Amino acid sequence: KIFHVGTLGKNGLHNCAYKCKNIVLENCTFENTSSQYWGAITARDQIDGTNVTVRDCQFINNTSTGGIGGALSVESNLSTTLENVTFTGNNAYKSGGAVYVESGSLTVNNCDFEKNSASRYGGGIYLCNTTASNTTLDISGSQFEQNSSGYGGGAVAVYAPENTTSTLTVTDSKMSSNRAPSGGAVYLSGVV
């Protein structure tokens, strides 16, 4: 399964599985895609409690030209798991050069993030909590190298505004040569 499709329009591969309980992407490559608002894959407006799993995939040189999540954007309180996924050279005009998660949980196991960038926050990953619930980001056995952002979190940025909380856990992972004006590797803002 190789997606080498060039421009995907305004929304990328958006809601191809609309209102599903479980979304699984396995053994796929998404390369050189471009969309205006979200990157190569977008999951939003799904059923609360939806599980998104991406396993053994590659995201290479995907771009969100005017928005978020160059490779993957997940919104609406969804639970997302990334296992053995490689993100290389992805870019978001705003935040989440490779991955953008809003108001949900993200588990990252044995993934590689290299040379991803965002003009604002989170060159590799941006987790933003916009609800009153707790959001979590658990990273294990992963590498972040040469990612960058324009404001904060060259590798990872986590934002929890007032009246929300977010939890970040990083184990057995390596972050090297990432850069940003604030938090070259990790940027935390709010109640984290």
Secondary structure, DSSP 8 states (H G I E B T S, - for coil): -EE--SB--SSSEESTTTT-SEEEEES-EEES-EESSB-SEEE-S--TT-EEEEES-EEES-EESSSB-SSEEE-SS-EEEEES-EEES-EESSS-SSEEEESSEEEEES-EEES-EESSB-SSEEEE--SSSEEEEEEES-EEES-EESSB-SSEEEEE-TT-EEEEEEES-EEES-B-SB-SSEEEEE--
